[in-house]
Amino acid sequence: MANLARWTDDDLRRQPEYGTRTERRPLREALITAAPDVTCLQLSIVNVVLVGRPAAGDREWVLVDAGLATSGETIRRAAADLFGPGSRPSAIVLTHGHFDHVGALRELAEGWDAPIYAHELELPYLTGRSDYPPPDPTVGGGLMARLSPFYPKKANDFRPRVRPLPADGSVPGLAGWRWLNTPGHTPGHVSLFRDAARALIAGDAFVTTKQESALAVLTQRVEIHGPPAYFTQDWEAAGQSVRDLAALRPDIAVTGHGKPMSGGALHAGLDRLARNFERLAVPSHGRYVGRPALADERGTVSVPPPVSDPVPAILAGAAAVAAVALLLRGRNR
């Protein structure tokens, strides 16, 4: 493997292959080098990103997102392995505040004494002011969507560490990077982009696995999809965000779910999704299809009513049929 600490952006553009797995650590989770200073840590159902040169040292790197509530120790070990024992980030930047992106946030921010940055429209969900709209299990696609009503959606309160991202688009601790508001999945969702190397950290604006499907999550088959449908609250805004990101022509993308992608496969897949977003990503049926949840600086303002969900009735009917069959079987003995 090349000495990543010596790579430059010019080296990055010349590299034909990305996605090198780091095999030198005893982690069940995958640590994948997406770029010389962009490392994707794949946790059980979500990714976090560590941005900084290997062996950079204390306060010379940034963590993007914070995984699940059980992810803290794994993230700390990955950081120590990459940047040196005891190395702390200069900041933790959030793409958004869903439970699988902030699970270990309090533990990490307090342990590292690190500030937290997010878009101002995401702050109500990170300061205890507002809950997210209810997830939508009717969007289809698999077990992950069907189980979404059981996922946490309550607001967290990370004051006083949480603060808004700079209004000028800069990313604290990451020279050469800029943040872009990419709403739709949530109102204050952001993606991070470095123009020099055309490197993108997309969060859940789009993902590289079918996150609605438990089988796809387990197998990690690489294919570009729209944002996780069960939590996406504004499909029109989500489509525009994908088109905006496709227009950047990223050469490398790390998303909140799925493996990093690069090169021609990324270009083709993202362009296809941008051109056909309504057909490929928007569910045919769902609570937020055709009518988004509304939000402002206070948080969630209004939510459309639930839509009919045939699955519970089908399950209840199947259970009733099975019960009758068992009863008749018992009588016929």
Secondary structure, DSSP 8 states (H G I E B T S, - for coil): ---GGG--HHHHHH-S---EE--SS--SSEEEEEETTEEEEE-SS-EEEEES-TT--TTS-EEE----TT-HHHHHHHHHHHH-TT---SEEE-S---HHHHTTHHHHHHHHT--EEE-GGGGGGTBTS-------GGG-SSHHHHTGGGS--S--B-TTTEEE--TTSEETTEEEEEEEE--SSSTT-EEEEETTTTEEEEETSSBSS-TT-HHHHHHT----B-S-GGG---HHHHHHHHHHHHHT--SEEEESSS--EEHHHHHHHHHHHHHTHHHHTS-SS-TTSSS--EEETTEEEE-------HHHHHHHHHHHHHHHHHHHHHHT-
